[in-house]
Amino acid sequence: MKRSCFLVALLLTSFACGCKARRDLHVATTTSVEASGLLDRIVPAVEKTTGLHLSVVAVGTGQALKLLERGDVGAVIVHDPDAEKAVVDRGVAERAEIMVNNFVLVGPASDPAHVKDRPIEDALRAIAAGAQPFVSRGDDSGTHRAERRLWKAAAVEPAGTWYREVGQGMGETLTMANQLAAYTLVDTATLSTFRARVTLVPLVSRDPRLRNPYSVLWRTADGRALADWLRSADARGLMRPLFEPVP
C-alpha cells in the first residue's frame, strides 16, 4: 500500500513539474560523418533543441541501410544515392538530401603514378598500371561503393598485392594509407579533420564524378524530427565548413 502511494505521488510530482519521458532515437551514420567531427557538433544541438536522446552507431552505408530496413534504427545519415532510392522505392523510409562534399584521391607528395590533376578514371588506370599501393576501405560503405563505381568506369578490376581492402572506417583507412605511402579515396571533411596527422596530399579533386551527397532517411516520427532539424538553419550553420549544406 505504501509503495503504491509512493508511485502515485511520484507520478503526480512529475506531471506537476512538466517532466517528460526521454525519447530515445537510434541512429546509424557513416564512419565518414563520425571521422569528420560533425557528430560532435550536431548531437548536443539536436538533443537540446528536439528533446531527443540520440544513440548513434557509425558503420558503412550498406550496414546502416540494413539496420534501417530491419527497424533497428529510426534514421540514418548515409551517402549512396542509388541504394538510398532503392530503400525509398521499397516503401521502407523517406529521404531528404542534407549536405554534400567531395571525394578526393590522395597520395604521397612524390606521386609515383603521376596522377595529379588528371581525370579520376585516368588516375586510377595509372595507379593500376604501375601497381602503386592503393588502400581501399573494403567495407561496403558509401565511400567503398563510390570507389568501386570509379574503378568500373576506368575499366579496371583492382587486384593483386598493390590493392589492399582493409575493412575499416574512413579515419583508419586514411591513417593506414598514410603509413604505407599509398593512394586512397577520402572525403574532404575527413581529410580536413586529419590534415595535421597525415602527409598524403590531394591529387585529384575537381572531377565532377567525385561529388559526394549525404542524405537522411527515416522511418519513425522521431526520425522525422531529426530529419527536420537537419534541414534547419541551425543545422546548416554547424555543417559548415566541413560540408556544404543543401538549401
C-alpha positions in Angstrom: 0.0 0.0 0.0 2.8 2.4 1.0 4.6 1.5 -2.3 1.5 2.3 -4.4 1.1 5.6 -2.7 4.7 6.5 -3.3 4.4 5.6 -7.0 1.2 7.7 -7.4 2.9 10.6 -5.6 5.9 10.3 -7.9 3.7 10.4 -11.0 1.8 13.4 -9.7 5.1 15.2 -9.0 6.4 14.5 -12.4 3.2 15.7 -14.0 3.2 18.9 -11.9 6.8 19.8 -12.9 6.2 19.2 -16.5 8.7 16.3 -16.7 8.7 14.3 -20.0 9.8 10.8 -20.7 13.1 10.8 -22.6 12.6 10.0 -26.3 15.5 7.7 -27.4 16.3 7.6 -31.1 18.7 5.1 -32.5 20.6 6.4 -35.5 23.2 4.9 -37.8 25.6 7.1 -39.6 28.5 6.6 -41.9 32.0 6.5 -40.4 33.0 9.5 -42.6 30.4 11.6 -40.7 31.9 10.5 -37.4 35.5 10.9 -38.6 34.8 14.4 -39.8 33.9 15.5 -36.3 30.4 16.5 -37.4 28.6 14.2 -34.9 30.4 16.0 -32.0 28.9 19.3 -33.4 25.3 18.3 -34.1 24.4 15.7 -31.4 24.3 18.1 -28.4 22.4 20.6 -30.5 19.8 18.1 -31.7 19.2 16.8 -28.1 18.9 20.4 -26.7 16.5 21.5 -29.4 14.3 18.5 -30.0 14.3 16.7 -26.7 15.5 13.5 -28.4 18.3 11.4 -26.9 20.4 10.1 -29.8 22.2 6.7 -29.6 24.5 6.8 -32.7 26.4 3.9 -34.3 28.9 4.7 -37.0 29.0 2.0 -39.7 29.3 1.8 -43.5 26.4 3.0 -45.6 25.5 -0.6 -46.6 25.2 -1.7 -43.0 23.4 1.5 -42.0 20.7 0.9 -44.6 20.3 -2.8 -43.4 19.8 -1.6 -39.9 17.1 0.9 -41.1 15.3 -1.8 -43.1 15.3 -4.2 -40.1 13.9 -1.4 -37.9 16.9 -1.4 -35.6 17.3 2.3 -36.1 14.8 5.1 -36.7 17.0 7.1 -39.0 20.3 7.0 -40.9 22.7 9.5 -42.4 24.3 7.9 -45.5 25.9 8.7 -48.9 24.9 6.3 -51.6 22.1 7.8 -53.7 21.3 4.7 -55.7 21.0 2.5 -52.6 19.0 5.2 -50.8 16.5 5.5 -53.6 16.0 1.7 -53.7 15.1 1.7 -50.0 12.6 4.5 -50.5 11.1 2.7 -53.5 10.5 -0.3 -51.3 8.5 1.9 -49.0 10.8 1.4 -46.1 11.7 5.0 -45.4 11.5 8.7 -46.5 14.6 10.6 -47.7 16.0 14.1 -47.9 19.4 15.3 -49.1 21.0 17.4 -46.4 24.6 18.2 -47.4 27.4 17.5 -49.8 31.2 17.4 -50.0 33.6 15.8 -52.5 35.8 12.7 -52.7 39.5 13.3 -53.1 42.2 11.0 -54.4 45.1 11.5 -52.1 48.6 10.0 -52.3 52.3 10.7 -51.5 53.6 14.0 -52.5 56.1 12.3 -54.8 53.1 11.0 -56.8 54.9 7.9 -58.3 51.9 7.2 -60.6 51.8 10.7 -61.9 48.1 11.2 -61.4 47.9 14.8 -60.2 45.1 16.8 -61.8 44.2 14.0 -64.2 40.6 12.8 -64.7 39.8 10.3 -62.0 39.5 7.4 -64.4 42.9 8.1 -65.9 44.4 8.4 -62.5 43.0 5.0 -61.4 44.3 3.4 -64.6 47.7 4.9 -64.0 47.8 3.5 -60.4 46.8 0.1 -61.5 49.2 0.1 -64.5 52.1 1.0 -62.2 50.9 -1.4 -59.4 51.2 1.5 -57.0 49.8 0.8 -53.5 46.2 1.7 -53.0 44.2 1.3 -49.8 40.5 0.6 -50.1 38.0 0.7 -47.2 36.6 -2.6 -48.4 33.6 -2.3 -46.0 30.6 -1.7 -48.3 30.5 1.9 -47.2 29.3 4.7 -49.3 33.0 5.6 -50.0 33.8 2.0 -50.9 30.8 1.8 -53.2 31.8 5.1 -54.9 35.3 3.8 -55.3 34.1 0.6 -56.9 32.0 2.6 -59.4 35.0 4.6 -60.3 37.2 1.5 -60.9 34.4 0.1 -63.1 34.2 3.4 -65.1 38.0 3.1 -65.5 37.6 -0.5 -66.8 39.9 -1.8 -64.1 39.4 -4.7 -61.8 41.7 -3.9 -58.9 43.5 -7.0 -57.6 47.0 -8.0 -56.5 49.3 -7.1 -53.7 49.2 -3.4 -54.6 45.5 -3.2 -53.8 44.5 -3.6 -50.1 41.0 -3.8 -48.8 41.1 -3.2 -45.1 37.5 -3.3 -43.9 37.9 -0.2 -41.8 36.3 3.2 -41.4 37.5 6.3 -43.2 39.8 7.6 -40.5 41.5 4.2 -40.1 41.8 3.7 -43.8 43.4 7.2 -44.3 45.8 6.5 -41.5 46.9 3.2 -43.0 47.3 4.7 -46.4 49.5 7.4 -44.9 51.6 4.8 -43.2 52.1 2.9 -46.4 52.6 6.0 -48.6 49.7 4.7 -50.7 46.9 6.2 -52.6 43.3 6.2 -51.3 39.9 7.8 -51.8 38.7 10.0 -48.9 36.0 12.6 -48.4 37.0 16.2 -47.9 35.5 16.5 -44.4 37.6 13.6 -43.1 40.7 14.8 -44.9 40.3 18.3 -43.3 40.0 16.8 -39.8 43.0 14.5 -40.3 45.1 17.1 -42.2 47.7 17.7 -39.5 48.1 13.9 -38.9 48.9 12.8 -42.4 51.4 13.6 -45.1 49.4 12.4 -48.1 48.3 15.3 -50.3 45.2 15.9 -52.5 46.0 14.9 -56.1 42.6 14.6 -57.9 39.8 16.7 -56.5 38.0 18.7 -59.2 36.4 15.9 -61.2 32.6 16.2 -61.2 32.3 12.5 -60.7 33.8 13.0 -57.2 30.7 14.8 -55.9 29.6 13.2 -52.6 26.0 13.9 -51.4 24.7 12.9 -48.0 21.0 12.2 -47.1 19.0 11.5 -44.1 16.5 8.6 -44.3 13.9 8.0 -41.6 11.1 5.5 -40.8 9.7 6.8 -37.5 8.2 10.0 -36.1 11.3 10.8 -34.1 13.4 10.0 -37.1 11.4 12.7 -39.0 12.0 15.1 -36.1 15.7 14.5 -36.6 15.4 15.0 -40.4 13.5 18.3 -39.9 16.2 19.6 -37.6 19.0 18.5 -40.0 17.3 20.8 -42.6 17.1 23.8 -40.2 19.2 26.9 -40.3 20.9 25.9 -37.1 22.0 22.6 -38.6 23.3 24.2 -41.7 25.4 26.5 -39.7 27.0 23.6 -37.8 27.6 21.6 -41.0 29.9 24.4 -42.4 32.8 24.3 -43.1 33.0 20.5 -43.1 30.1 20.1 -45.5 28.1 22.3 -47.9 24.5 22.2 -46.7 21.8 21.6 -49.2 19.3 24.5 -49.2 
